[in-house]
Amino acid sequence: MNGIFRTAGAAALAMALTFGAAFAQGADINGEVKKIDEGAGKITLKHGPAKSLGMDEPMTMVYRVKDPALLKQVKVGDKVKFEAREGDGGYTVTAIQKVK
């Protein structure tokens, strides 16, 4: 009986990880870096619709970054995919990566 619960638990964990990864990929927003302000911990991104943030139209916005080290991964003009979330003080980029 113990083996059945372990197998069921492992299957549930695998499904949760699969669905979590699929959701994270769907939350990516395509954009272009327009400005980086390392001193303020902010980045200006021109991006397409950001459904995960409730934005249906393309726009250019200034975002805070969760971790200032993210700003060192990109430069002005880079095409990027990023994830952001809305908080009390506005929008914050939580992950960003260059795309080719």
C-alpha positions as CSV (number, residue, x, y, z in Angstrom):
1,M,0.0,0.0,0.0
2,N,2.9,2.4,0.8
3,G,4.3,1.9,-2.7
4,I,1.0,3.0,-4.3
5,F,1.0,6.3,-2.4
6,R,4.6,6.9,-3.4
7,T,3.9,6.2,-7.0
8,A,0.8,8.4,-7.0
9,G,2.7,11.2,-5.2
10,A,5.5,11.1,-7.8
11,A,3.0,11.2,-10.6
12,A,1.2,14.2,-9.1
13,L,4.5,16.0,-8.6
14,A,5.5,15.3,-12.2
15,M,2.2,16.7,-13.5
16,A,2.5,19.8,-11.3
17,L,6.0,20.5,-12.6
18,T,4.9,20.0,-16.2
19,F,1.9,22.3,-15.9
20,G,4.0,24.9,-14.0
21,A,6.6,25.0,-16.7
22,A,4.0,25.3,-19.4
23,F,2.4,28.2,-17.5
24,A,5.8,30.0,-17.1
25,Q,6.5,29.7,-20.8
26,G,3.1,31.2,-21.6
27,A,3.8,34.2,-19.3
28,D,6.8,35.3,-21.4
29,I,6.5,38.7,-23.0
30,N,8.5,39.6,-26.1
31,G,10.2,43.0,-26.1
32,E,13.1,45.2,-26.9
33,V,15.4,47.0,-24.4
34,K,15.1,50.7,-24.9
35,K,16.9,52.1,-21.8
36,I,18.7,50.7,-18.7
37,D,19.0,52.7,-15.5
38,E,21.2,50.6,-13.2
39,G,21.2,53.3,-10.5
40,A,17.5,53.2,-10.1
41,G,17.1,49.5,-10.8
42,K,14.8,50.1,-13.8
43,I,14.6,49.1,-17.4
44,T,12.5,50.5,-20.2
45,L,11.0,47.9,-22.5
46,K,9.1,48.2,-25.7
47,H,6.8,45.1,-25.9
48,G,3.9,43.5,-27.5
49,P,0.7,42.5,-25.7
50,A,1.3,41.3,-22.2
51,K,-1.7,39.1,-21.5
52,S,-0.2,38.0,-18.2
53,L,-0.4,41.6,-17.0
54,G,-3.7,42.4,-18.5
55,M,-2.2,44.5,-21.3
56,D,-3.8,43.9,-24.7
57,E,-1.9,46.5,-26.7
58,P,1.8,46.9,-27.5
59,M,3.5,49.7,-25.5
60,T,6.7,51.0,-24.0
61,M,7.0,51.0,-20.2
62,V,9.5,51.5,-17.4
63,Y,9.7,48.5,-15.1
64,R,11.5,47.9,-11.9
65,V,13.7,44.8,-11.7
66,K,13.4,42.2,-8.9
67,D,17.2,41.7,-9.0
68,P,19.6,44.4,-10.2
69,A,21.8,41.7,-11.6
70,L,19.2,41.2,-14.4
71,L,20.2,44.5,-15.9
72,K,23.7,43.2,-16.5
73,Q,22.4,40.4,-18.7
74,V,21.1,42.7,-21.5
75,K,21.9,45.9,-23.3
76,V,20.0,48.6,-25.1
77,G,18.7,47.3,-28.4
78,D,18.6,43.6,-27.3
79,K,15.5,41.6,-28.2
80,V,14.3,39.9,-25.1
81,K,11.7,37.6,-23.5
82,F,10.8,38.6,-20.0
83,E,8.4,37.9,-17.2
84,A,6.9,40.5,-14.9
85,R,4.4,40.8,-12.2
86,E,2.2,43.6,-10.9
87,G,2.7,44.7,-7.3
88,D,1.8,47.6,-5.0
89,G,4.3,50.0,-6.5
90,G,3.9,49.1,-10.2
91,Y,5.3,46.4,-12.5
92,T,8.5,44.4,-11.8
93,V,10.5,42.3,-14.1
94,T,11.2,39.0,-12.4
95,A,13.2,37.3,-15.3
96,I,14.7,38.4,-18.6
97,Q,16.7,36.7,-21.3
98,K,18.1,37.7,-24.7
99,V,16.6,36.1,-27.8
100,K,18.2,35.6,-31.1
